[in-house]
Amino acid sequence: MRARDVLPGSLNVTVVGDPIRMNPIVLFAVQINQLWYALPLVIVVSLVYAATRHEEIGSILVHAVRIGGMIAAFMLIVFVVLLGLAWCAG
């Protein structure tokens, strides 16, 4: 494989001698589908945690929204840190 055969901004995977060019945006879009599993998990965890702290439905929902936002913010921070480490590494 010559140097000009490699597209800038693409990942090259060699399968039995033939390079397959993969766009990082497509790879990210494929992996983003796994992120949908986190949404019901965050909702359930925040509702259960809030229900252990309060008895009225109004205060449970307010606390659940607050704790769900904190969980989502934490997940976003971890994502940004890991993305930065991956960018620096390679």
C-alpha positions in Angstrom: 0.0 0.0 0.0 1.4 3.3 -1.0 1.3 6.4 1.1 -1.1 8.2 -1.3 -3.6 5.3 -1.0 -4.4 6.3 2.5 -7.2 8.8 2.8 -6.6 11.6 5.4 -9.0 11.3 8.3 -9.8 7.7 7.7 -8.9 4.5 9.5 -7.4 1.8 7.4 -8.0 -1.8 8.3 -6.2 -4.6 6.5 -8.2 -7.7 5.8 -6.3 -10.4 3.9 -4.1 -7.8 2.2 -6.8 -5.4 1.1 -7.2 -2.1 2.9 -10.7 -1.2 3.9 -11.1 2.5 4.5 -13.5 3.4 7.4 -14.6 6.9 8.1 -14.3 7.8 11.9 -17.7 9.5 11.8 -19.4 6.3 10.5 -17.6 4.3 13.2 -18.8 6.8 15.8 -22.4 6.6 14.4 -22.4 2.8 14.7 -21.2 2.9 18.3 -23.6 5.6 19.3 -26.4 3.1 19.1 -25.0 1.4 22.2 -25.5 4.7 24.0 -29.2 4.3 23.9 -29.0 1.5 26.5 -27.7 4.1 29.0 -30.9 6.2 28.7 -33.3 3.8 30.4 -30.6 2.8 32.9 -30.1 6.4 34.0 -33.8 7.0 34.3 -34.4 3.9 36.4 -31.4 4.5 38.6 -32.3 8.1 39.2 -35.9 7.3 40.0 -35.0 4.5 42.4 -32.4 6.6 44.1 -34.8 9.5 44.5 -37.6 7.2 45.8 -35.3 6.0 48.6 -34.8 9.6 49.7 -38.4 11.0 49.4 -42.0 9.8 49.8 -44.0 12.3 47.8 -44.1 11.9 44.0 -43.4 15.6 43.3 -40.2 15.6 45.3 -39.2 12.2 43.9 -39.5 13.5 40.3 -37.6 16.7 41.1 -34.8 14.8 42.8 -34.8 12.2 40.0 -34.3 14.9 37.3 -31.5 16.5 39.3 -29.7 13.2 39.9 -30.3 12.1 36.3 -28.7 15.4 35.1 -25.7 14.8 37.4 -25.3 11.2 36.1 -25.5 12.5 32.5 -23.0 15.2 33.2 -20.6 12.7 34.7 -20.9 10.4 31.7 -20.2 13.4 29.4 -17.1 14.4 31.4 -15.8 10.8 31.2 -16.5 10.7 27.5 -14.6 13.9 26.8 -11.6 12.8 28.9 -11.5 9.4 27.1 -11.9 11.1 23.7 -9.1 13.5 24.6 -6.8 10.6 25.7 -7.6 8.7 22.4 -6.9 11.8 20.4 -3.5 12.3 22.2 -2.6 8.7 21.8 -3.2 8.4 18.2 
